[in-house]
Amino acid sequence: MKKYIFLLFLITIGCSNNKVVYNHGLLAIEAKSDKIEISKTNKNDVLKIFGKPSTISLFDDNLWFYIQRVKKNQSLIKLGNTKITSNKVLEIKFNSYGLVENKKLYLIEDMNELKKVKKVTTKEFETTSKLGKLLKSLEQKINSPKTNKKK
């Protein structure tokens, strides 16, 4: 019995030392960004270096983003919670001719810590008011299924 407990103890210690690393996006984004030269590199060169962008701006087709994020398991005590160890975003802006106009690398230090707000947004009208009751009854009539009436 002592042998089994000792064996289980050794297996547990061996497994807990290996931290799992999750990679998302491109690897070595900093080293690859050094290959980009402003006013010399074009869109095709960027596609050869990085591949397809992680995202393209909705408002400007000449603004490309490449993302790299690395998460690591914290410890056995924290029950597998992950922590972001590296977060890099490369922003590349092209001019109208397709040449790189500007590039900027954002690191994890540039991230803002967001705090959740627990306030609840109230409705513009209350359901207890006459207007609220009218709108609620209209909503129920619209959502109700149609029935065939027999004459």
N, C-alpha and C positions, 0 to 999 in steps of 0.2 A: 504494500500500500504506500509506503514511504517513497518507493521508487517512482510510482505513478505521479505522486504529488510533485516530486522533484523534477520529473520530466515535463510536466505541465508548467511548472514555474519557469524552466529554461525556455520553453517554446514561447511563453507570454513575454518574457524579457526580450527575446530575439525579434519578435514581431513589433513590439512597441517602439523600438529604436528607429525603424524605417519610416520616415515621414513621406507621405504621398504628395506629389507635386502635380498640380493641374496647370497645363499651359493652354492658353487661349489666344488665337491670333498668330501673328508672325513671330518668329524667333530672330534674335540678333538685329532688332530694328535700328539700334543706334549705329552699329557698324555699317549697315546697308545705307543708312541715311547720309553717311559721309561720301558716298559715291555720287550723290546728286549735286550738280553744280548749277547755281542760279544763272539764268539766261543762256545756258548751254544745253541742259538736259530737257528732252521733250517728253510727251506723254508715253510714247512707245518705249523709250528708254526706262521710264519709271515702271511700266508694265513688265519689262524684262527683269528688272532688279527685284521688284516686290511682288509682282503678280497683280491680280485683280484687287482693287481697293476694298477695305473692310466696309466702308460706306462712302457715298458721294452726297454732298450737301443737297438738300431739297430745293434750296433757293439759288444755288449757283453750281452749274455742272463742272466748272473749272476748279472746284474745291474738293480735294480728295483727302480721306482719312485712313490711316493704317493703325491698327490697334494691337498691342501686346499686353497680356495680363497673365501673371503667375500667382497662383494661390497654393498655399501649403497648409496641411493639417497641423493644428497647434499641438495638442498633446492628448494622451489617453484620458486624462482627467477631464478635459473639456468636451469629451464625447464626440470627437471628429469635427468640431467646428473649424472652418477654414479662415485663413487670414491672407489678405492680399499683400504679397511681398514685393511685387513689381507691377507697375501699371504705367505703360508708356503709350502715348498717342502722337503720331506724326501727322501734322497737317501740311499738305502741299497745295499751294495756290498756283494755278497756271494763268498765263495771260491769254489774250484772244488768239494768238498764233500757236498756242499749245506748248510754249516754253515755260519752264519753272520760273515763277515770279518771286515766290517766297516759300520758305519751309520753316516749320517751327516744331520742336519736340517738347511735349508736355510730359513731365515725370510725376511720380506719385506724390511728391511734395507739393505739386500744383493743385492737387485735388482738395476740394472743400469737404469738411465733415458736415453732413446734413443732419439736422435734428428733426424728428417727427413731431408734428403738432397734433394735439389731441382734440382741438376744437372742431365742432361739427357745424357745417354750413346749414343755415336754416333756409327754408323755402321762402319764395317771395310772397306766397299767399298761404294761409293756414287752411287746413282741410275743414276746420270748424266754421269758417266764414261762409257766407252765402255763395260767393264766387268760387271758393274752394269746393263746396258741395256740388255746385253746377259742373265744374270741370271734372270732378271725380265721377259723377254720374255719366257724363259724356264719354269718359275713358272706359268705363265699364260697358257701355253700349257698343262701343267700337270693338272692344276685345271679346264680347260675347259671341258664341257660335250662332250661325244662322239656323233657324228652324223652319221647316215647311209647315204651313198652316193649311188644314183641310177645310173646305167650304161645305 
